Amino acid sequence: MGKRVLLFPLPYKGHINPMLEIAAILHSRGFSITIFHSTSYDPIDSTKYPLYRFILVEDGEISNRFISGLDDAVPRMMAWNNSCEQLFYNSLTSVLSDENEEPVACLIRDTHWYNLQHLANRLGVPTFVLRTGSAASLNWFMTFPQLVQKGRIPVQESQLNTPVIEIAPLQMRDLPLIGNRSYEVLPEFFMKGIDAIRASSGVIVNTFHAIDSIEVEKFQRAVPVPVFCIGPLHKFSPPSRSCLLDQDHSCLEWLDTQAVGSVLYVSFGSVAYMNYEDFMETAWGLANSVQPFIWVVRPGSILGRNKVDLPDGFVAVTSGRGKIVSWAPQKEVLAHASVGAFWTHNGWNSTLEAICEGVPMICWPHFGDQMGNARYVTHVWKVGIGLEGKLERGIIEKTIKRLMKEDEGVEIRERMRGMKHEASLCIKSDGSSSININKLINIISSF
């Protein structure tokens, strides 16, 4: 009889997909997969994964207590931890005692399910933590409570550009805030997360050594647990089928009609939103750039509006060179030869996917680790250009042209080709991520 791995994703799309990619890797190595999924927020269509067992943990009343704003995100996740603890415990004990199932080798939980660590330890189940962001973000989380204690947070307007020496190259404006008042609850949230990591068997990170090795070493000096950099995860597994929105594949056919490297792809992920004024400035910035573009305008992406109304005259002005979709098959879009740049919110999944395909970025981060990711893209790796502050159509137009038409863009594309090459090396059989996957598999098999 083989062994079973239990997976606990956080119910957000950006956290679900990497966990499903882990599942695909483990299943391909002979492990059975059981996924515990809280139904409080984003669902998984289990019918798309007939080879996995799904155990639903229903606690929908928690999400009903909160509106869908960023100020609620951290309190919601903390409430999930408290409310789901007993539910998870009941489900876990049931699975562990089921003699008809394969023996459990280990449990893999999302970083933010910190209360699960205590349950697993009580039940004697070896547990790994999946960090769906960068290794650098672990150091940001670890440092944030210290900055609050020192009185440097909340950040004063005059201090936004001040470097954070403890977690260089970040500036104060780049700290991982989620909502306007998250600094009140984030210290506790981050400390609980880091303490739970200390009690784990190791951390799995969706990154690769060429871009994160220094950050891994820094984290391990403070939290001496094994760290397995096994990304980019999407390059080791089949395309995820967990998309929460219907993908419009017609944009791929449209890309086939465009010149190589000419198209700007614009998408701000599955959670971030903008106000209508920013939406209008974005529209006219794209129109005035005279650059072909694909623009993802998903339902709910405009604050306070169920329906998205494009500016008068916009469709006529951009006819033939603009394609607007409600959701796109992002990995395929970024891999298309016609795409020359990506205007992104810098969620880690999007950032990593752009690196893997060698697509330079225009960075417009919104919350959480996105600001820090953007800082690395623009100031460390230097493979993108940042948009800061209030959106204005003239600045948008100028930024697009800088990246796609001017010498600065040529230099950025050359550096990005180097990063793409590094990413391709790590997934080879003798690459760093492949080696780390084998080490992880061997450890899990030994339990």
C-alpha positions as CSV (number, residue, x, y, z in Angstrom):
1,M,0.0,0.0,0.0
2,G,1.2,3.5,-0.9
3,K,1.1,6.6,1.3
4,R,-1.2,9.6,1.4
5,V,-0.4,13.3,1.7
6,L,-3.0,15.7,3.2
7,L,-3.2,19.2,1.7
8,F,-4.7,22.3,3.3
9,P,-4.9,25.3,0.9
10,L,-6.0,28.7,1.9
11,P,-9.3,29.4,0.1
12,Y,-8.0,32.2,-2.2
13,K,-7.3,31.5,-5.9
14,G,-3.6,32.7,-5.6
15,H,-3.1,30.2,-2.8
16,I,-5.2,27.3,-4.2
17,N,-3.4,27.0,-7.5
18,P,0.1,26.5,-6.1
19,M,-1.2,23.8,-3.7
20,L,-2.9,22.0,-6.6
21,E,0.4,22.1,-8.4
22,I,2.1,20.5,-5.4
23,A,-0.7,17.9,-5.5
24,A,0.1,17.1,-9.1
25,I,3.8,16.7,-8.4
26,L,3.2,14.4,-5.4
27,H,0.6,12.4,-7.3
28,S,3.0,11.8,-10.2
29,R,5.5,10.3,-7.7
30,G,2.9,7.8,-6.4
31,F,1.3,9.5,-3.4
32,S,-2.4,9.6,-2.9
33,I,-3.8,13.0,-2.4
34,T,-6.5,14.2,0.0
35,I,-7.4,17.9,0.0
36,F,-9.1,19.6,2.9
37,H,-10.9,22.7,1.6
38,S,-12.6,25.3,3.6
39,T,-15.7,26.4,1.7
40,S,-15.7,29.9,3.3
41,Y,-14.5,31.7,0.2
42,D,-13.2,30.6,-3.2
43,P,-14.4,27.1,-4.1
44,I,-12.6,24.3,-5.9
45,D,-14.5,22.3,-8.4
46,S,-13.6,18.8,-7.2
47,T,-15.1,17.2,-10.3
48,K,-12.1,18.4,-12.2
49,Y,-9.8,16.3,-10.0
50,P,-11.2,12.8,-10.0
51,L,-8.0,11.3,-8.8
52,Y,-7.9,13.3,-5.5
53,R,-10.1,12.9,-2.5
54,F,-11.7,16.1,-1.3
55,I,-13.0,16.8,2.3
56,L,-15.0,19.9,2.5
57,V,-14.9,21.9,5.8
58,E,-17.9,24.2,5.8
59,D,-17.7,27.3,7.8
60,G,-19.4,29.9,5.6
61,E,-20.7,32.0,8.4
62,I,-17.2,33.4,9.0
63,S,-17.0,35.1,5.6
64,N,-20.6,36.4,6.0
65,R,-19.4,38.5,8.9
66,F,-17.1,40.5,6.7
67,I,-17.4,42.6,3.5
68,S,-15.1,41.8,0.6
69,G,-12.8,44.7,1.4
70,L,-9.0,44.6,2.0
71,D,-9.4,45.9,5.5
72,D,-11.3,42.7,6.3
73,A,-8.8,40.2,4.8
74,V,-6.5,39.6,7.8
75,P,-9.3,39.5,10.4
76,R,-11.1,37.1,8.2
77,M,-8.1,34.8,7.9
78,M,-7.6,34.9,11.7
79,A,-11.3,34.1,12.2
80,W,-10.9,31.2,9.8
81,N,-8.1,29.8,11.9
82,N,-10.1,30.0,15.1
83,S,-13.4,28.7,13.7
84,C,-12.0,25.9,11.6
85,E,-9.6,24.5,14.2
86,Q,-12.1,22.1,15.7
87,L,-13.6,21.3,12.3
88,F,-10.2,20.5,10.9
89,Y,-9.4,18.4,14.0
90,N,-12.5,16.3,13.5
91,S,-11.8,15.8,9.9
92,L,-8.1,14.9,10.5
93,T,-8.8,12.4,13.2
94,S,-11.4,10.7,10.9
95,V,-8.9,10.4,8.1
96,L,-6.1,9.2,10.3
97,S,-8.3,6.4,11.8
98,D,-9.7,5.3,8.4
99,E,-8.3,1.8,7.9
100,N,-9.5,1.7,4.3
101,E,-7.2,4.5,3.3
102,E,-3.4,4.5,2.8
103,P,-1.4,5.6,5.8
104,V,-0.8,9.3,6.0
105,A,2.8,10.4,5.3
106,C,2.5,14.1,6.1
107,L,0.4,17.2,5.9
108,I,1.1,20.3,3.8
109,R,-0.6,23.4,4.9
110,D,-0.7,27.0,3.6
111,T,1.4,29.4,5.7
112,H,-1.6,31.3,6.9
113,W,-3.3,28.1,8.4
114,Y,-1.1,28.5,11.5
115,N,-3.5,26.8,13.9
116,L,-3.3,23.7,11.9
117,Q,0.3,23.3,13.0
118,H,-0.8,22.7,16.6
119,L,-3.4,20.2,15.6
120,A,-0.9,18.2,13.5
121,N,1.6,18.2,16.3
122,R,-0.9,16.9,18.7
123,L,-1.8,14.1,16.3
124,G,1.8,13.3,15.5
125,V,1.5,14.2,11.8
126,P,4.7,15.6,10.2
127,T,3.8,18.9,8.6
128,F,5.3,21.1,5.9
129,V,4.3,24.7,5.3
130,L,3.7,25.9,1.7
131,R,4.7,29.6,1.2
132,T,2.9,30.6,-2.0
133,G,5.0,33.8,-2.2
134,S,8.7,34.4,-2.3
135,A,11.3,33.5,0.3
136,A,11.9,37.2,0.8
137,S,8.3,37.7,1.9
138,L,9.0,35.4,4.9
139,N,11.6,37.9,6.1
140,W,9.2,40.8,5.6
141,F,6.6,39.0,7.7
142,M,9.2,38.3,10.4
143,T,10.4,41.9,10.5
144,F,7.0,43.6,10.5
145,P,6.1,43.1,14.2
146,Q,9.5,44.6,15.1
147,L,8.8,47.7,13.1
148,V,5.5,48.1,14.9
149,Q,7.2,47.7,18.3
150,K,9.7,50.4,17.3
151,G,6.9,52.8,16.4
152,R,7.8,53.0,12.7
153,I,4.4,51.7,11.7
154,P,1.9,53.2,10.9
155,V,4.1,54.8,8.3
156,Q,4.2,58.6,8.2
157,E,3.7,60.2,4.8
158,S,7.2,61.8,5.1
159,Q,8.8,58.4,5.7
160,L,7.4,56.5,2.6
161,N,10.7,56.6,0.7
162,T,12.8,55.7,3.8
163,P,14.8,52.5,3.3
164,V,13.9,49.6,5.7
165,I,17.5,48.6,6.6
166,E,16.4,45.3,8.2
167,I,14.8,44.1,5.0
168,A,16.6,45.9,2.2
169,P,15.9,46.9,-0.5
170,L,12.4,47.6,0.7
171,Q,11.3,51.2,1.5
172,M,8.6,51.9,4.1
173,R,6.0,52.2,1.3
174,D,6.7,48.6,0.4
175,L,5.8,47.0,3.7
176,P,3.2,44.2,3.4
177,L,0.0,46.0,4.4
178,I,-3.5,44.7,3.6
179,G,-6.0,47.5,4.0
180,N,-5.7,50.9,5.7
181,R,-5.6,49.6,9.3
182,S,-4.0,46.2,8.9
183,Y,-1.0,47.3,11.0
184,E,-3.3,46.8,14.1
185,V,-3.7,43.0,13.5
186,L,-0.8,42.1,11.2
187,P,1.9,41.8,14.0
188,E,-0.1,39.1,15.7
189,F,-1.0,37.4,12.4
190,F,2.6,37.3,11.2
191,M,4.0,36.2,14.6
192,K,1.6,33.3,14.8
193,G,2.5,32.3,11.3
194,I,6.3,32.4,12.0
195,D,5.9,30.6,15.3
196,A,4.0,27.8,13.6
197,I,6.7,27.5,10.9
198,R,9.3,27.0,13.7
199,A,7.2,24.0,14.9
200,S,7.0,22.5,11.4
201,S,9.1,19.9,9.5
202,G,10.1,22.5,6.9
203,V,8.9,25.2,4.5
204,I,8.2,24.6,0.8
205,V,8.5,27.8,-1.2
206,N,7.3,28.5,-4.8
207,T,10.6,30.1,-5.9
208,F,14.1,29.1,-7.1
209,H,17.6,29.6,-5.8
210,A,18.8,32.0,-8.5
211,I,16.5,34.8,-7.3
212,D,15.9,33.9,-3.6
213,S,19.0,32.1,-2.2
214,I,20.2,35.0,-0.1
215,E,16.7,35.5,1.4
216,V,16.5,31.7,2.2
217,E,19.8,31.9,4.1
218,K,18.7,35.0,6.0
219,F,15.4,33.3,7.0
220,Q,17.1,30.1,8.1
221,R,19.4,32.0,10.4
222,A,16.4,33.2,12.3
223,V,14.1,30.2,11.8
224,P,16.3,27.1,11.5
225,V,14.0,24.7,9.7
226,P,14.6,23.1,6.3
227,V,13.6,25.3,3.3
228,F,12.8,23.7,-0.1
229,C,12.7,26.0,-3.0
230,I,10.9,24.0,-5.6
231,G,9.5,26.6,-8.0
232,P,8.3,27.6,-10.4
233,L,5.7,25.1,-9.5
234,H,3.6,25.6,-12.6
235,K,6.5,24.4,-14.7
236,F,6.5,21.0,-12.9
237,S,2.8,20.3,-13.1
238,P,0.0,20.3,-15.7
239,P,-1.9,23.5,-16.1
240,S,-4.2,24.1,-13.2
241,R,-7.9,23.5,-13.8
242,S,-9.0,25.4,-10.7
243,C,-9.7,28.7,-12.4
244,L,-12.6,30.5,-10.7
245,L,-13.6,32.5,-13.7
246,D,-14.2,31.4,-17.3
247,Q,-11.2,31.9,-19.4
248,D,-11.6,33.7,-22.8
249,H,-9.3,31.7,-25.1
250,S,-10.3,34.0,-28.1
251,C,-7.5,36.3,-26.9
252,L,-5.0,33.6,-28.0
253,E,-6.4,33.6,-31.5
254,W,-6.3,37.4,-31.5
255,L,-2.6,37.3,-30.4
256,D,-1.8,35.2,-33.4
257,T,-2.7,38.2,-35.6
258,Q,-0.3,40.5,-33.8
259,A,3.4,41.2,-34.5
260,V,6.0,39.5,-32.3
261,G,6.6,41.3,-29.0
262,S,4.1,44.1,-29.8
263,V,1.3,43.4,-27.3
264,L,1.0,44.8,-23.7
265,Y,-0.9,42.3,-21.5
266,V,-2.8,44.0,-18.7
267,S,-4.2,42.1,-15.7
268,F,-4.4,42.9,-12.0
269,G,-5.2,39.4,-10.7
270,S,-8.3,37.9,-9.1
271,V,-8.6,40.1,-6.0
272,A,-7.2,43.6,-6.6
273,Y,-9.6,46.3,-7.8
274,M,-9.4,50.0,-8.8
275,N,-11.8,53.0,-8.5
276,Y,-13.6,54.2,-11.6
277,E,-11.3,57.3,-12.0
278,D,-8.2,55.0,-12.2
279,F,-10.1,52.8,-14.6
280,M,-10.8,55.7,-16.9
281,E,-7.1,56.9,-16.8
282,T,-6.0,53.3,-17.5
283,A,-8.3,53.1,-20.5
284,W,-7.1,56.4,-22.1
285,G,-3.4,55.6,-21.2
286,L,-3.7,52.4,-23.2
287,A,-5.5,54.2,-26.0
288,N,-3.0,57.0,-26.3
289,S,0.0,54.7,-26.2
290,V,-1.1,53.4,-29.6
291,Q,0.2,50.0,-28.5
292,P,-1.7,46.7,-29.1
293,F,-3.1,45.4,-25.8
294,I,-5.1,42.7,-24.1
295,W,-6.8,44.1,-21.0
296,V,-8.4,41.8,-18.4
297,V,-11.4,43.6,-16.9
298,R,-13.0,41.0,-14.6
299,P,-16.4,41.3,-12.9
300,G,-16.0,43.2,-9.6
301,S,-12.7,44.8,-10.6
302,I,-14.1,48.3,-10.4
303,L,-14.9,49.4,-6.9
304,G,-18.6,50.0,-6.3
305,R,-19.7,49.1,-9.8
306,N,-21.3,45.8,-11.0
307,K,-21.2,46.9,-14.6
308,V,-18.1,48.2,-16.3
309,D,-18.7,51.0,-18.8
310,L,-15.9,51.9,-21.1
311,P,-15.3,55.5,-21.9
312,D,-17.1,57.0,-24.8
313,G,-15.1,56.7,-28.0
314,F,-12.6,54.2,-26.4
315,V,-13.7,51.2,-28.5
316,A,-13.5,53.2,-31.7
317,V,-10.1,54.6,-31.0
318,T,-8.6,51.2,-30.1
319,S,-10.4,49.1,-32.8
320,G,-8.2,46.4,-34.2
321,R,-5.4,46.8,-31.6
322,G,-7.3,46.3,-28.3
323,K,-8.8,43.2,-26.9
324,I,-10.8,43.3,-23.6
325,V,-11.7,40.0,-21.8
326,S,-13.2,39.2,-18.5
327,W,-10.5,36.6,-17.7
328,A,-7.5,35.2,-19.7
329,P,-5.5,32.0,-19.7
330,Q,-2.6,33.9,-18.3
331,K,0.2,31.4,-18.6
332,E,-0.6,30.8,-22.3
333,V,-0.9,34.6,-22.9
334,L,2.5,35.3,-21.4
335,A,4.1,32.5,-23.3
336,H,2.8,33.8,-26.7
337,A,5.4,35.4,-28.9
338,S,3.3,38.5,-29.6
339,V,3.3,39.6,-25.9
340,G,6.1,42.1,-25.2
341,A,5.2,43.3,-21.7
342,F,2.9,42.7,-18.8
343,W,1.2,45.4,-16.7
344,T,0.7,43.6,-13.4
345,H,-0.3,43.9,-9.8
346,N,2.8,41.8,-8.9
347,G,1.1,39.0,-7.1
348,W,3.8,36.4,-6.7
349,N,2.2,33.9,-9.1
350,S,2.0,36.5,-11.8
351,T,5.5,37.8,-11.2
352,L,7.0,34.3,-11.4
353,E,5.0,33.5,-14.5
354,A,6.3,36.6,-16.2
355,I,9.9,35.7,-15.3
356,C,9.5,32.2,-16.6
357,E,8.4,33.5,-20.0
358,G,10.9,36.4,-20.1
359,V,8.2,39.1,-20.2
360,P,9.2,42.5,-18.7
361,M,6.7,44.2,-16.3
362,I,5.0,47.4,-15.6
363,C,4.5,47.2,-11.8
364,W,1.4,48.6,-10.1
365,P,1.1,46.8,-6.8
366,H,-1.9,47.0,-4.5
367,F,-1.5,45.2,-1.1
368,G,0.3,42.5,0.8
369,D,3.6,41.3,-0.6
370,Q,2.9,42.9,-4.0
371,M,4.7,46.1,-3.1
372,G,7.8,44.2,-2.0
373,N,7.7,42.0,-5.1
374,A,7.5,45.1,-7.3
375,R,10.5,46.6,-5.5
376,Y,12.6,43.5,-6.4
377,V,11.3,43.6,-10.0
378,T,12.2,47.3,-10.5
379,H,15.3,47.8,-8.3
380,V,17.0,44.5,-7.7
381,W,16.4,42.4,-10.8
382,K,15.7,45.6,-12.9
383,V,13.3,43.8,-15.3
384,G,10.4,46.2,-15.0
385,I,9.3,49.8,-14.5
386,G,7.1,51.0,-11.6
387,L,4.0,53.0,-11.6
388,E,3.6,54.8,-8.2
389,G,1.0,57.0,-6.8
390,K,-2.2,58.2,-8.6
391,L,-2.7,56.8,-12.1
392,E,-2.6,59.5,-14.8
393,R,-3.1,58.8,-18.5
394,G,-0.1,60.7,-19.6
395,I,2.2,58.9,-17.2
396,I,0.7,55.5,-18.2
397,E,1.3,56.3,-21.9
398,K,4.9,57.4,-21.2
399,T,5.6,54.3,-19.1
400,I,4.3,51.9,-21.8
401,K,6.5,53.6,-24.4
402,R,9.5,53.5,-22.1
403,L,9.2,49.8,-21.8
404,M,8.1,48.8,-25.3
405,K,9.7,51.4,-27.6
406,E,12.8,53.0,-26.0
407,D,16.3,51.9,-25.3
408,E,15.5,51.5,-21.6
409,G,13.1,48.8,-22.6
410,V,15.7,47.0,-24.7
411,E,18.1,46.8,-21.7
412,I,15.2,45.5,-19.5
413,R,14.3,42.8,-22.0
414,E,17.9,41.7,-22.1
415,R,18.0,41.3,-18.3
416,M,14.7,39.5,-18.4
417,R,16.0,37.0,-20.9
418,G,18.8,36.2,-18.5
419,M,16.2,35.6,-15.7
420,K,14.2,33.4,-18.0
421,H,17.3,31.3,-18.7
422,E,17.9,30.9,-14.9
423,A,14.4,29.8,-14.4
424,S,14.7,27.2,-17.2
425,L,17.9,25.8,-15.7
426,C,16.4,25.2,-12.2
427,I,13.7,22.9,-13.6
428,K,16.1,20.7,-15.5
429,S,16.8,17.3,-14.0
430,D,20.0,18.5,-12.4
431,G,18.6,22.0,-11.6
432,S,18.2,23.3,-8.1
433,S,14.4,23.0,-7.9
434,S,14.4,19.5,-9.3
435,I,17.0,18.5,-6.8
436,N,14.9,20.0,-4.0
437,I,11.8,18.3,-5.1
438,N,13.6,14.9,-5.0
439,K,14.9,15.7,-1.5
440,L,11.4,16.6,-0.3
441,I,9.9,13.5,-1.9
442,N,12.6,11.3,-0.1
443,I,11.8,12.9,3.2
444,I,8.1,12.5,2.8
445,S,8.6,8.9,1.8
446,S,10.6,8.2,4.9
447,F,7.8,9.1,7.3
